[in-house]
Structure formats: structure tokens, C-alpha cells
Amino acid sequence: MNRGKITFGKINLKSSAPTSSTNDSAEIPSTSTEATVSGFGSFGHKDNAQDEAVERISAELDNSKLQEVMGISGFGRKQAKQFDINEMIQKAKQNAPKAAVDEKAIIDPDDERKGKDDDDDDDDEEEDEMIGPVPTAAGRGATDSRRKNADKEEDDSDDDDDDEEEDDEFDEDAPINKLPHSHEVEMRHGSKAVIALASDPSGVRLASGSMDYNLNFWDFSGMDKSMKSFRSLQPCENHPIRNLSYSFSGDMMLVVSGSSQAKVLDRDGFEKMECVKGDQYIADMSKTKGHIAGLTSGCWSPVRREEFLTSGMDSTLRTWVFAKTKEQRAVIKTRAQGGLKTIPTSCAYNRDGTLIAAGCSDGSLQTWDTRKMFVHTTHCIRDAHAKGADISSVLFSYSGFQLASRSMDETLKLWDMRAFKKPLHVFGGLFSRYDTTDCCYSPDDTMILTGESLPKGTQQANLYVYDTKTFGLVTKLPITDSHVIRTLWHPKLNQIFVGCGNGIIRGLYDEKRSMRGAKLCVVRTHRRKKESEIQGTTQIITPHALPMFRQEKTRSVRKKLEKDRLDPVKSKRPDLPITSGQGGRVASSGGTLSSYVIRNLGLSKRVEDDQDPREAILKYAKEAAENPYWIAPAYAKTQPKPIFNSEDEPDAKKTKTE
């Protein structure tokens, strides 16, 4: 028996191609909705032409079906698709009859014709990357339009972000935005001018001195929004506090007053050291052990923990060591033109402690090197400021390359220590009435601040902020209706404190750039004191006073409150519930057994206070004789007739005989 060759057919998919049949049992798939499989093959002989036709039709069917399943246009040469816009719109309306038609999602035919070629290329590329069913034409058009709108919005947002970033960068670079002045607090020192101001390096405490001889301590970690100082004292009696300076460790504070003796206090204001006073009858100031005239300024050394500097009206500057109170460490004499004496009105160390600078009353600036003998000056500029105008402040920058000098000749000058011949710039028009008006640098040395006294005819004193690089005026901040004397920009807190002539300390800070300090106080509510914390008046002790004038023994407030709590009247205790009585209350005699006996067996009627007791008793004599109740019934049988004691004197006692 001859058997035909066994062949395996292919898996055929649905197709719209016409069907064909042969004489053999093999069939070509017809057009249907389901995929058909030809099986494992057919038995018999086939023509080669028929086989080629079947393979060609199967390949076309496979490609077309795979194209529909994977959502790609084809594997061969790409052809541009044709879209009917009107038909797309109609299909979109039919698919979503209830939903509102998105006008932005529908593409204008003119715009579609203009960008058809580009869109076709983009669609082809996107279709190459897409995996899944091909979206409808209307959905594709809406998606493309949404994508374009989203891209446009992203571009706009990117542009806005770029603009905002540029604005932020511009704001960050602007000096005015580095100045912490968005918020303000007020601290009341007193009624007179605040001429001294200092803060410890950590920024926890602030000290202020005034013309009223008072020194106030402010603790930011313990204050509330009432901004009240926790301690006020007079370290130098009857002398105004001219300058205050904390040591670089913050544990000690130097107090410079109008007296000739400086004092060192601890953090809480207790005295630790007092400088010795010199002999005023010695002509050579280097031979005296201390200042002989009032002090003008002083400061701590930035590198040596126990060393500080003072300047006095005896034309000397003296360095001291905290442990040695009997004598100064070194004496520096300030000389004017021709070798005459001149008074140093201000002094300062540079940041590394190698230079001491002094501003003198003759308008000169003089410096000395601490590593050498203080015989000759390192720098000396005689005409730094106007002669006869006190230099109220000298200050080195944080970098150490600049020196600022503030004088009462209404000027502020910047000096370069590398070319210490002429000032870098002169800021004029700064009126000053106080010889303690100072200036301060910003933490990054880009700005310098100074205040002005209140000129005549003006209502507001300002704080001037200058740029140290361009020497331009950054801003002018109105502070108060009085003089602006002291300025302090704390580098760690990034806050500015200003001492004014009316006894007020202004604190300027920024909500974002400032740290702690006054920001901690403004958020705390004012706490009312309890009654137990209020101290009463002083009691006068009189041990031998009469009882009516004797005062109660002094007790602690807590024990007094406990005693008052037990008193029903003082504690306003309500009436307690009762268990017996009439009308909800017991009688005045009480509810105990004894009170019942007294009420029922005793006197039924009370004797009034204004009634004669004898008459009240004799009133019952007749009734008692006729109807005895107590005595007569008891002796009725044994002693019917009462026997009373006779009034005769008893017989004399007989003597006892043996």
C-alpha cells in the first residue's frame, strides 16, 4: 500500500482573503471570526504552486494579525496614515454622548493639515515604541492635543521656575535681603539712654548698660513676649555704664564705667574681680598700678581667656590678667603731635589678638603690636578724623583686613590695614551726640551698620547700612524717635540689637534667616504669677505685745493655704448633708445625745441676759415646794422632814489622847 508523504501545516489566523479548495482533503482557512488550525498536516500529494500560495496567504495573515495584536503599523516600509477629521469627531461624539466634548482635545483641521507630515512621522515613531492595542483616531487626536498642551504647560512652568530661580538668585545676592529686619521686638531698659550693649558668644544672654547706672541682664531662653529682664543691678555706684564686653568663652563680662576701676562679673552678675586704682600723685603713668582717672572703653582679648584691655582719661591703655588683681600687666601711653598726652576714647583688639587699636581725642588712630614692646606705635595716622572730635568707636572686621572708625565729626571711615595711609571711603552726614556711638560689621563683612543721633527738626532717627565693597547705601532703617547709639549684629543669631536714647532696645530679626534669640521669646505667652509666689509685706515682730495687738506667727504661704482650706468660712465650704433633723436642718443645739438631753431635760426656757438670775429662779420656788421633782422625792421615805445644817459654830475639836 502506497502511503503519501506526511507534512505538517502552519497555524493559520483569520483573514479576509478568498478561500480556495483542492481535490485533496487539505483546506485553506476561510474568512471567519475565530482562528482556525489546519491540524498536524494532511495526507496525500500537493502541487508546489498550491503550497506556495498557501504559504504566502498564511504569511500575510500572520503579519496582519500580529500587527493588530501588537498595535504596530507593519514590518516593512512605513506609509503615512490618512485620517478623516469629520469622521473622527463624529465617532468621538458617539462614543461619549453624555460627557462634555473637550474642545481642546479636538484638533482643528487646518492645524492638522499644516502639521500632518510632522505628526505622521511622530506617530510612526511612537507606534514603534507602543505596545498594546492601537487607540482610536479620535482618542489619538485628543491624546496628541493633550500632550501638546501638557508640553506647553511644562514649558511655561519651566520658564516660570527659571524666572523664580533667577529672582531668588537675585534676591540672595542683594545685600538688602541679607539684612534681618522683617520683624522687630522691643525691650525696655529704663528711661535713660542705653550707651552699652553686649551679648555672649552663644547668643543666650544680652547685657545692657545705661546712663541711670543700671546693668540689666536679658535671658532669651527664659523670657516671654513681655520681654522683661531677669536681673538689674548697679555694679558701679553713681557711675554710668560706658561699655560692656563678654569674654570669648562667655563665662565672664567686663564692665567699664565712669570710674577708674573696671570690674569683672560672672554670667549672673556677681562680682569676681575689681581692678586696682592707681596713685594719682605719681606723674609717670607707667609707675602706677592702675588707672587714676575715669575709664572710656574696654574689651576682652579674643585669644587669651583671662586678658582684657581698658582705656582711661589718664592717657593710657592698660592690659590686665583676671587672676592678678593688684597690678596691670602692661601700660600703653597715647601721645599726640609733639609728644603731648592725648586721651584714648576707644580701643579694640583685632580678631587674632596681634594688634591693639585706639582712637584718641585728637582725631588720631594708633595701633600697637602685642608681640613687641609698647614703646612705639605700629601705625599712627594723626589726621584720621577732625581734631577735637572724639573717636567713639574703632572696630576690626572679621577678616582683619579692614578697620572702621566712628567719630563725633559726623563721619564713619573705612581703612585698609594693608594700605593704612588713606581711608578707603568716608561716609558723612552721620550726626552724633554721644561719645559711645559705635558701628558694627555684618557676619560676612559685606555690610557695616551705624546709627545717628536725632537731629533738630526731625522725628525719626535711622540706622544706616552701607556696603563695604561698593560703599553705597544699602538701606536706611527708621528705628525710634530718639537717638540711635549702640548697634550689635550677633553673628550666631543673625539678629541686630540697637540701643536707643529713650531707654529702649530694639531687636531686629528675620523669620527665616535668624536663629533662636528673640524668636524664642515672641512665641511664649506671658505667664501670670500665682498667689503663692507673691511676697507679702514685711511683718513687725512684737513678742511682748498685748493679745489684741499681737500678730499671727509668720508661716509659709503653703501652710497658710492649707490652714485656710480647713476653715469652712474662708474656704466657703457648702453645708454638709444631714442624717436627722426637721425641715432638712437640725436644731441649734445639735443632733447628738448630749444635746438631746440638754434640750429635753434641762431648762425649757432660756434666761435672757438682761434678766436677774435670782428672780428667774425664785419664780419657780412655789411650784418647786408644792411639786418637788429632784430632791424631795429622793428623801421622802428616809427623811420626810428635811434637816438643814445649823448656823451654829461647830464644837472645838477634842484633843487626841493616848
C-alpha positions as CSV (number, residue, x, y, z in Angstrom):
1,M,0.0,0.0,0.0
2,N,1.5,3.3,-1.0
3,R,1.3,6.0,1.6
4,G,1.7,9.6,0.9
5,K,4.4,11.8,2.5
6,I,3.4,13.2,5.9
7,T,3.7,17.0,6.2
8,F,3.0,19.5,9.0
9,G,1.0,22.6,8.2
10,K,1.0,26.0,9.8
11,I,-1.3,27.6,12.3
12,N,-3.5,29.9,10.3
13,L,-5.3,33.0,11.6
14,K,-8.5,34.6,10.3
15,S,-8.2,36.6,7.1
16,S,-10.4,38.3,4.6
17,A,-8.7,36.5,1.7
18,P,-10.8,34.4,-0.5
19,T,-10.9,30.7,0.2
20,S,-9.7,28.0,-2.2
21,S,-10.1,24.3,-2.3
22,T,-8.3,21.4,-3.9
23,N,-9.0,17.9,-4.8
24,D,-7.2,16.7,-1.7
25,S,-8.5,16.8,1.9
26,A,-6.4,19.9,2.9
27,E,-8.3,23.1,3.2
28,I,-7.3,26.8,3.1
29,P,-8.8,28.8,6.1
30,S,-11.9,30.7,5.2
31,T,-13.0,34.1,6.5
32,S,-14.3,33.7,10.0
33,T,-14.2,35.5,13.4
34,E,-12.1,32.8,15.1
35,A,-8.6,31.5,14.4
36,T,-8.6,28.0,12.8
37,V,-5.9,25.5,12.8
38,S,-5.2,23.2,9.9
39,G,-4.1,20.4,12.2
40,F,-0.9,18.5,12.1
41,G,-0.9,18.2,8.3
42,S,-2.7,16.4,5.5
43,F,-2.1,13.1,3.9
44,G,-1.6,13.0,0.1
45,H,0.2,14.8,-2.6
46,K,0.1,18.6,-3.2
47,D,1.0,20.8,-6.0
48,N,4.0,23.1,-5.5
49,A,2.1,26.1,-6.7
50,Q,-0.7,25.5,-4.3
51,D,1.8,25.1,-1.5
52,E,3.4,28.4,-2.3
53,A,0.0,30.2,-2.5
54,V,-0.9,28.7,0.9
55,E,2.4,29.8,2.5
56,R,2.1,33.3,1.0
57,I,-1.5,33.7,2.2
58,S,-0.6,32.4,5.7
59,A,2.4,34.8,6.0
60,E,0.1,37.7,5.0
61,L,-2.5,36.6,7.5
62,D,0.1,36.2,10.2
63,N,1.6,39.6,9.6
64,S,-1.8,41.3,9.6
65,K,-3.0,39.6,12.8
66,L,0.3,40.2,14.6
67,Q,0.0,43.9,13.5
68,E,-3.4,44.1,15.0
69,V,-2.5,42.4,18.2
70,M,0.7,44.3,18.9
71,G,-0.6,47.6,17.7
72,I,2.1,48.4,15.1
73,S,1.7,49.5,11.6
74,G,3.9,47.0,9.9
75,F,7.3,45.5,9.5
76,G,8.0,46.8,6.1
77,R,8.3,50.3,4.6
78,K,6.3,52.8,6.7
79,Q,3.4,54.6,5.0
80,A,1.7,57.8,6.1
81,K,-1.7,57.2,7.5
82,Q,-4.7,59.1,6.3
83,F,-7.3,60.5,8.8
84,D,-10.8,61.8,8.2
85,I,-11.3,64.6,10.8
86,N,-15.0,64.8,10.4
87,E,-15.4,61.1,10.9
88,M,-13.1,61.2,14.0
89,I,-15.3,63.9,15.5
90,Q,-18.5,62.0,14.9
91,K,-17.1,58.8,16.4
92,A,-15.9,60.7,19.5
93,K,-19.4,62.2,20.0
94,Q,-21.0,58.8,19.5
95,N,-18.6,57.1,22.0
96,A,-19.2,59.7,24.7
97,P,-22.7,61.1,24.3
98,K,-23.2,62.0,28.0
99,A,-19.7,63.5,28.6
100,A,-18.9,67.0,27.6
101,V,-16.8,67.4,24.5
102,D,-13.4,68.7,25.2
103,E,-12.8,71.5,22.7
104,K,-9.1,71.5,23.4
105,A,-8.9,67.8,22.7
106,I,-10.3,68.2,19.2
107,I,-7.8,69.2,16.6
108,D,-8.5,71.9,14.1
109,P,-8.4,70.5,10.6
110,D,-6.3,73.4,9.3
111,D,-3.8,72.8,12.1
112,E,-3.9,69.1,11.3
113,R,-3.2,69.7,7.6
114,K,-0.3,72.0,8.4
115,G,1.4,69.7,10.7
116,K,0.2,66.4,9.2
117,D,3.6,65.3,7.9
118,D,5.4,66.0,11.2
119,D,2.6,64.4,13.2
120,D,2.7,61.3,10.9
121,D,6.4,60.9,11.5
122,D,6.0,61.4,15.2
123,D,3.1,58.9,15.2
124,D,5.1,56.3,13.4
125,E,7.9,56.7,15.9
126,E,5.5,56.5,18.8
127,E,3.8,53.5,17.3
128,D,7.2,51.7,17.0
129,E,7.6,52.2,20.7
130,M,4.0,51.5,21.7
131,I,2.9,48.1,23.0
132,G,-0.8,47.3,23.2
133,P,-3.9,47.9,21.3
134,V,-3.9,50.8,18.9
135,P,-6.1,53.7,20.1
136,T,-8.9,55.1,18.1
137,A,-8.4,58.0,15.8
138,A,-10.4,60.4,18.0
139,G,-8.6,59.2,21.1
140,R,-5.3,59.6,19.4
141,G,-6.1,63.1,18.3
142,A,-7.2,64.0,21.8
143,T,-4.2,62.4,23.3
144,D,-1.9,64.3,20.9
145,S,-3.6,67.6,21.7
146,R,-3.4,66.9,25.5
147,R,0.2,66.0,25.1
148,K,0.9,69.2,23.3
149,N,-0.9,71.3,25.9
150,A,0.9,69.4,28.7
151,D,4.2,70.1,27.0
152,K,3.3,73.7,26.6
153,E,2.3,74.0,30.2
154,E,5.5,72.3,31.3
155,D,7.5,74.7,29.1
156,D,5.6,77.6,30.7
157,S,6.2,76.2,34.2
158,D,9.8,75.6,33.4
159,D,10.1,79.2,32.2
160,D,8.3,80.4,35.4
161,D,10.6,78.2,37.5
162,D,13.6,79.6,35.7
163,D,12.3,83.1,36.3
164,E,11.7,82.4,40.0
165,E,15.1,80.8,40.4
166,E,16.6,83.9,38.7
167,D,14.6,86.1,41.1
168,D,15.7,84.0,44.1
169,E,19.3,84.1,43.0
170,F,19.0,87.9,42.5
171,D,17.4,88.2,45.9
172,E,20.1,86.2,47.6
173,D,22.8,88.3,46.1
174,A,21.2,91.6,47.1
175,P,22.6,92.9,50.4
176,I,19.2,94.3,51.4
177,N,17.8,90.7,51.6
178,K,20.7,89.6,53.8
179,L,19.7,92.1,56.4
180,P,17.5,90.6,59.1
181,H,14.9,93.3,59.6
182,S,11.5,91.8,58.7
183,H,10.4,91.5,62.4
184,E,11.0,93.7,65.4
185,V,10.9,93.3,69.2
186,E,11.2,96.0,71.9
187,M,12.9,95.7,75.3
188,R,12.5,98.4,77.9
189,H,15.7,99.0,79.8
190,G,14.7,102.2,81.6
191,S,14.1,105.9,80.9
192,K,17.6,107.0,80.1
193,A,19.9,106.3,77.2
194,V,21.3,102.9,76.6
195,I,25.0,103.5,76.0
196,A,26.4,100.0,76.4
197,L,25.3,96.7,74.8
198,A,26.9,93.3,74.7
199,S,25.9,89.7,74.0
200,D,27.7,86.4,74.9
201,P,29.1,84.3,72.0
202,S,26.3,81.7,72.3
203,G,23.6,84.3,72.0
204,V,21.7,83.2,75.1
205,R,22.1,86.4,77.1
206,L,22.2,90.1,76.4
207,A,23.5,92.8,78.8
208,S,22.7,96.5,78.6
209,G,24.1,99.4,80.5
210,S,22.6,102.9,80.7
211,M,23.1,106.4,82.0
212,D,21.0,105.5,85.0
213,Y,23.9,103.4,86.4
214,N,21.9,100.2,85.9
215,L,23.1,97.0,84.3
216,N,20.3,94.7,83.0
217,F,20.6,91.0,82.0
218,W,18.2,89.5,79.4
219,D,17.9,85.8,79.0
220,F,16.3,84.8,75.7
221,S,15.8,81.2,76.8
222,G,13.7,82.3,79.8
223,M,11.9,85.4,78.6
224,D,8.3,85.5,77.3
225,K,6.8,88.0,75.0
226,S,6.7,90.7,77.7
227,M,10.5,91.0,77.2
228,K,11.5,91.8,80.8
229,S,15.0,91.5,82.1
230,F,15.6,88.9,84.8
231,R,18.1,90.9,86.8
232,S,19.0,94.6,87.3
233,L,21.9,95.8,89.4
234,Q,24.3,98.8,89.9
235,P,27.8,97.3,89.7
236,C,29.5,100.7,89.8
237,E,27.6,103.1,92.1
238,N,26.8,106.5,90.7
239,H,28.8,105.9,87.5
240,P,27.2,105.3,84.1
241,I,28.0,102.1,82.3
242,R,30.1,103.1,79.3
243,N,31.0,99.7,77.8
244,L,30.3,96.0,78.3
245,S,32.2,93.1,76.8
246,Y,31.8,89.3,77.2
247,S,34.9,87.1,77.1
248,F,35.2,84.7,74.2
249,S,34.1,81.8,76.4
250,G,31.1,83.8,77.6
251,D,31.6,83.0,81.3
252,M,32.8,86.5,82.4
253,M,31.8,90.0,81.5
254,L,33.9,93.2,81.7
255,V,32.1,96.3,83.0
256,V,33.6,99.7,82.1
257,S,32.1,102.6,83.9
258,G,32.9,106.2,84.5
259,S,35.0,105.3,87.5
260,S,38.7,104.5,87.3
261,Q,38.2,100.8,88.3
262,A,36.9,98.2,85.9
263,K,35.0,95.2,87.2
264,V,34.6,91.7,86.0
265,L,31.3,89.9,86.7
266,D,30.2,86.4,86.1
267,R,27.2,85.4,83.9
268,D,24.7,86.0,86.7
269,G,26.1,89.5,87.6
270,F,28.1,88.6,90.7
271,E,31.4,90.4,91.1
272,K,34.5,88.3,90.5
273,M,37.2,91.0,90.3
274,E,37.8,94.7,90.6
275,C,40.8,96.4,89.1
276,V,43.0,98.3,91.5
277,K,43.1,102.1,91.4
278,G,46.4,103.9,90.7
279,D,48.2,106.6,92.7
280,Q,47.1,109.9,91.4
281,Y,50.2,111.7,92.8
282,I,52.7,109.9,90.6
283,A,53.5,111.7,87.4
284,D,54.7,108.7,85.4
285,M,51.7,106.7,84.5
286,S,53.8,103.6,83.9
287,K,54.7,103.5,87.6
288,T,51.1,103.4,88.8
289,K,49.3,100.1,89.3
290,G,46.1,101.2,87.7
291,H,44.1,104.0,86.2
292,I,43.8,107.2,88.1
293,A,41.0,108.8,86.0
294,G,37.7,107.7,84.6
295,L,37.6,104.9,82.0
296,T,36.4,105.4,78.5
297,S,36.3,101.9,76.9
298,G,37.5,98.3,77.3
299,C,37.3,94.9,75.7
300,W,38.4,91.3,76.2
301,S,41.2,89.6,74.3
302,P,39.8,87.4,71.5
303,V,42.6,84.7,72.0
304,R,43.6,84.9,75.7
305,R,40.9,83.9,78.0
306,E,41.9,85.9,81.1
307,E,43.3,89.1,79.4
308,F,41.3,92.3,78.8
309,L,42.1,95.9,77.8
310,T,40.9,99.2,79.3
311,S,41.4,102.8,78.3
312,G,41.2,105.8,80.6
313,M,41.2,109.5,80.7
314,D,44.7,109.4,82.2
315,S,46.0,109.0,78.6
316,T,46.9,105.3,79.0
317,L,45.7,101.9,77.9
318,R,46.3,99.0,80.3
319,T,46.1,95.3,79.8
320,W,45.0,93.2,82.7
321,V,45.0,89.5,83.7
322,F,42.0,88.2,85.5
323,A,43.9,86.2,88.2
324,K,46.1,89.2,89.1
325,T,44.1,92.0,90.7
326,K,46.9,94.0,92.3
327,E,48.5,95.4,89.2
328,Q,48.1,95.7,85.4
329,R,50.1,93.6,83.0
330,A,51.3,96.3,80.6
331,V,50.8,100.1,80.2
332,I,50.5,101.8,76.8
333,K,50.8,105.6,76.6
334,T,49.0,107.5,73.9
335,R,50.8,110.6,72.6
336,A,49.6,113.5,70.4
337,Q,51.7,115.5,68.0
338,G,54.7,116.8,69.8
339,G,54.7,114.2,72.5
340,L,51.8,115.6,74.5
341,K,49.3,113.5,76.1
342,T,46.0,112.6,74.4
343,I,43.0,110.7,75.7
344,P,42.2,107.3,74.2
345,T,38.4,107.4,73.8
346,S,38.0,103.9,72.3
347,C,40.1,100.7,71.9
348,A,39.9,97.3,70.3
349,Y,41.8,94.1,69.6
350,N,41.9,92.6,66.1
351,R,40.5,89.1,65.5
352,D,43.7,87.2,66.1
353,G,44.8,89.4,69.1
354,T,48.1,90.7,67.5
355,L,47.1,94.3,67.2
356,I,45.6,96.9,69.6
357,A,44.0,99.9,68.1
358,A,43.0,103.1,69.8
359,G,41.1,106.2,68.7
360,C,42.1,109.3,70.5
361,S,40.5,112.6,71.3
362,D,42.9,114.5,68.9
363,G,41.4,112.6,66.0
364,S,44.3,110.2,65.6
365,L,44.3,106.4,65.1
366,Q,47.2,104.5,66.7
367,T,48.0,100.8,66.8
368,W,50.5,98.6,68.7
369,D,51.7,95.1,68.1
370,T,51.1,92.9,71.1
371,R,54.2,90.7,70.2
372,K,56.5,93.7,70.8
373,M,57.1,96.3,73.4
374,F,54.5,99.1,73.6
375,V,57.0,101.8,73.2
376,H,56.4,102.8,69.6
377,T,53.3,102.6,67.6
378,T,52.9,100.2,64.7
379,H,50.6,102.5,62.7
380,C,49.8,106.1,63.5
381,I,47.5,108.5,61.5
382,R,47.3,111.9,63.0
383,D,44.6,113.4,60.8
384,A,42.3,110.3,60.7
385,H,39.4,112.5,62.0
386,A,38.8,116.1,62.9
387,K,40.9,117.3,65.7
388,G,39.0,117.8,69.0
389,A,36.3,115.3,67.9
390,D,36.4,112.1,69.9
391,I,36.6,108.8,68.1
392,S,33.7,107.0,69.6
393,S,34.4,103.6,68.2
394,V,37.1,101.6,66.4
395,L,36.4,98.1,65.1
396,F,38.3,95.5,63.1
397,S,36.4,93.4,60.5
398,Y,36.1,89.7,60.9
399,S,38.6,89.1,58.1
400,G,41.0,91.5,59.8
401,F,41.8,93.5,56.7
402,Q,39.6,96.5,57.4
403,L,39.3,98.9,60.3
404,A,36.2,101.1,60.9
405,S,36.3,104.3,62.9
406,R,33.3,106.2,64.0
407,S,33.8,109.8,65.2
408,M,31.8,112.6,66.6
409,D,32.7,114.7,63.5
410,E,29.7,113.0,61.8
411,T,31.8,110.6,59.8
412,L,32.4,106.9,59.5
413,K,35.6,105.8,57.8
414,L,36.9,102.5,56.5
415,W,40.6,101.8,56.5
416,D,42.6,99.0,54.8
417,M,45.2,97.6,57.1
418,R,47.4,96.7,54.1
419,A,47.5,100.3,52.9
420,F,47.0,102.2,56.1
421,K,47.6,105.7,54.8
422,K,44.3,106.9,53.4
423,P,40.8,105.8,54.2
424,L,39.0,103.5,51.7
425,H,35.9,105.6,51.9
426,V,34.3,108.2,54.1
427,F,30.6,108.1,55.0
428,G,29.4,111.6,56.0
429,G,26.3,113.1,57.4
430,L,26.1,110.9,60.5
431,F,25.2,113.2,63.3
432,S,26.3,112.0,66.8
433,R,25.8,113.4,70.2
434,Y,27.1,110.6,72.3
435,D,30.8,109.7,72.7
436,T,29.8,106.0,72.8
437,T,28.1,105.8,69.4
438,D,29.6,102.8,67.7
439,C,29.4,100.7,64.4
440,C,29.4,97.0,63.6
441,Y,30.1,94.7,60.7
442,S,27.8,92.1,59.3
443,P,29.0,88.5,59.9
444,D,30.2,88.2,56.3
445,D,31.9,91.7,56.3
446,T,29.8,92.8,53.3
447,M,27.9,95.5,55.3
448,I,28.6,97.9,58.1
449,L,26.0,99.5,60.3
450,T,25.9,102.7,62.4
451,G,23.3,104.9,64.0
452,E,22.7,108.6,64.1
453,S,21.6,110.9,66.9
454,L,18.3,112.7,66.4
455,P,18.9,116.0,64.6
456,K,16.8,119.0,65.3
457,G,13.6,119.2,63.4
458,T,13.4,115.5,62.7
459,Q,11.1,113.0,64.2
460,Q,12.9,109.7,63.5
461,A,16.5,108.5,64.0
462,N,17.7,106.0,61.4
463,L,20.1,103.1,61.3
464,Y,22.4,103.3,58.2
465,V,23.6,100.2,56.4
466,Y,26.5,100.6,53.9
467,D,28.1,98.2,51.5
468,T,31.7,97.7,52.3
469,K,32.6,96.7,48.7
470,T,30.7,99.3,46.6
471,F,30.5,101.8,49.5
472,G,26.8,102.5,48.6
473,L,23.9,103.0,51.0
474,V,22.1,99.6,51.2
475,T,19.2,100.9,53.2
476,K,18.2,103.4,55.9
477,L,16.0,101.8,58.6
478,P,13.9,104.1,60.9
479,I,14.4,102.9,64.4
480,T,13.0,105.3,67.0
481,D,12.0,108.8,67.8
482,S,15.2,109.2,69.8
483,H,18.9,108.7,69.3
484,V,20.5,105.5,67.9
485,I,23.6,104.9,70.0
486,R,24.6,101.2,70.1
487,T,24.4,98.6,67.4
488,L,25.1,94.9,67.7
489,W,24.8,92.3,65.0
490,H,25.2,88.9,66.6
491,P,26.8,86.5,64.1
492,K,25.3,83.3,65.5
493,L,21.8,84.5,66.0
494,N,21.8,86.7,62.9
495,Q,19.9,89.4,64.8
496,I,20.5,93.1,65.2
497,F,20.1,94.8,68.6
498,V,20.0,98.6,68.8
499,G,20.3,100.7,71.9
500,C,18.3,103.9,71.8
501,G,18.4,107.2,73.7
502,N,15.0,106.7,75.3
503,G,16.0,103.6,77.2
504,I,14.6,101.1,74.6
505,I,16.5,98.2,73.0
506,R,15.2,97.3,69.5
507,G,15.7,93.8,68.3
508,L,15.5,93.2,64.5
509,Y,15.4,89.6,63.1
510,D,14.2,87.7,60.1
511,E,11.8,84.8,60.4
512,K,13.8,82.5,58.1
513,R,17.4,83.6,58.4
514,S,17.6,84.3,62.1
515,M,18.2,81.7,64.7
516,R,16.7,81.5,68.3
517,G,17.3,84.7,70.3
518,A,14.3,86.9,70.2
519,K,12.4,84.4,68.1
520,L,12.1,82.2,71.2
521,C,10.5,84.9,73.3
522,V,7.8,86.2,70.9
523,V,6.1,82.8,70.8
524,R,5.8,82.4,74.6
525,T,2.7,83.8,76.3
526,H,3.0,85.9,79.4
527,R,2.6,83.7,82.5
528,R,0.7,85.2,85.4
529,K,2.2,84.7,88.8
530,K,0.4,82.6,91.3
531,E,-0.7,83.9,94.6
532,S,1.8,81.7,96.4
533,E,4.6,83.4,94.5
534,I,3.7,86.9,95.6
535,Q,5.6,88.0,98.7
536,G,3.7,89.8,101.3
537,T,4.8,92.9,103.3
538,T,7.4,92.7,106.0
539,Q,6.0,91.7,109.4
540,I,6.9,93.6,112.5
541,I,7.7,91.1,115.3
542,T,6.5,92.2,118.8
543,P,6.8,89.3,121.2
544,H,5.5,91.2,124.3
545,A,2.6,92.9,122.7
546,L,-0.9,92.5,124.1
547,P,-3.0,89.7,122.7
548,M,-5.3,92.1,120.8
549,F,-2.3,93.7,119.1
550,R,-0.3,90.5,118.7
551,Q,0.1,89.4,115.1
552,E,-0.1,85.9,113.9
553,K,3.1,84.0,113.6
554,T,4.6,84.2,110.2
555,R,4.1,80.9,108.3
556,S,4.9,79.8,104.8
557,V,2.3,80.5,102.2
558,R,1.7,76.8,101.6
559,K,0.9,76.2,105.3
560,K,-1.3,79.2,105.4
561,L,-3.3,78.0,102.4
562,E,-3.6,74.5,103.9
563,K,-5.0,76.1,107.1
564,D,-7.4,78.3,105.2
565,R,-8.6,75.2,103.4
566,L,-9.7,73.6,106.6
567,D,-11.6,76.7,107.7
568,P,-15.2,76.3,106.4
569,V,-15.7,80.1,106.3
570,K,-12.5,81.0,104.4
571,S,-12.8,78.1,102.1
572,K,-16.5,78.8,101.6
573,R,-17.4,75.2,102.3
574,P,-21.0,74.4,101.4
575,D,-23.4,72.9,104.0
576,L,-22.8,69.2,104.6
577,P,-25.6,66.7,104.2
578,I,-27.5,65.7,107.4
579,T,-29.0,62.4,108.5
580,S,-31.5,63.6,111.1
581,G,-33.5,66.7,111.9
582,Q,-36.5,68.6,111.0
583,G,-37.0,70.6,107.8
584,G,-33.7,69.5,106.4
585,R,-31.8,71.1,109.3
586,V,-31.1,70.1,112.9
587,A,-31.9,72.5,115.8
588,S,-29.4,74.9,117.1
589,S,-28.5,72.5,120.0
590,G,-27.2,69.9,117.5
591,G,-28.1,66.3,116.8
592,T,-26.0,64.4,119.4
593,L,-27.3,62.6,122.5
594,S,-26.0,65.1,124.9
595,S,-27.6,67.9,123.0
596,Y,-30.9,66.0,123.1
597,V,-30.7,65.5,126.9
598,I,-29.9,69.2,127.5
599,R,-32.8,70.2,125.2
600,N,-35.4,68.0,126.8
601,L,-34.4,67.6,130.4
602,G,-32.8,71.0,131.0
603,L,-34.3,74.4,131.0
604,S,-37.1,74.6,128.7
605,K,-36.7,78.3,128.6
606,R,-33.5,80.3,128.3
607,V,-32.6,83.0,130.7
608,E,-32.2,86.3,129.0
609,D,-29.0,88.2,129.5
610,D,-30.8,91.3,130.8
611,Q,-32.9,89.3,133.4
612,D,-31.9,89.0,137.0
613,P,-30.9,85.3,137.6
614,R,-32.3,85.4,141.2
615,E,-35.7,86.5,140.1
616,A,-35.7,83.9,137.4
617,I,-35.0,81.1,140.0
618,L,-37.4,82.4,142.7
619,K,-40.1,82.4,140.1
620,Y,-40.3,78.6,140.4
621,A,-39.9,78.4,144.2
622,K,-43.6,78.0,145.0
623,E,-44.0,75.3,142.3
624,A,-40.9,73.5,143.5
625,A,-42.2,73.4,147.0
626,E,-45.6,72.1,146.1
627,N,-44.5,69.7,143.4
628,P,-40.9,68.8,144.1
629,Y,-39.1,66.9,141.4
630,W,-35.5,66.4,142.2
631,I,-34.6,66.5,145.9
632,A,-37.8,65.8,147.9
633,P,-38.9,62.5,146.2
634,A,-35.5,61.1,146.8
635,Y,-35.6,61.6,150.6
636,A,-39.3,61.2,151.0
637,K,-39.0,57.8,152.9
638,T,-35.7,58.2,154.7
639,Q,-36.0,61.9,155.6
640,P,-39.6,63.2,155.3
641,K,-38.7,66.3,157.1
642,P,-35.5,68.0,155.7
643,I,-32.8,68.7,158.2
644,F,-30.5,71.6,157.3
645,N,-27.2,72.4,158.7
646,S,-27.4,74.8,161.6
647,E,-25.6,78.0,161.5
648,D,-24.1,77.4,165.0
649,E,-20.3,77.1,165.1
650,P,-19.0,73.6,165.5
651,D,-17.6,72.4,168.7
652,A,-13.9,72.7,169.2
653,K,-12.0,69.7,168.2
654,K,-11.1,67.4,171.0
655,T,-7.5,66.8,171.6
656,K,-6.4,63.3,170.8
657,T,-5.4,61.4,173.9
658,E,-3.5,58.3,174.1
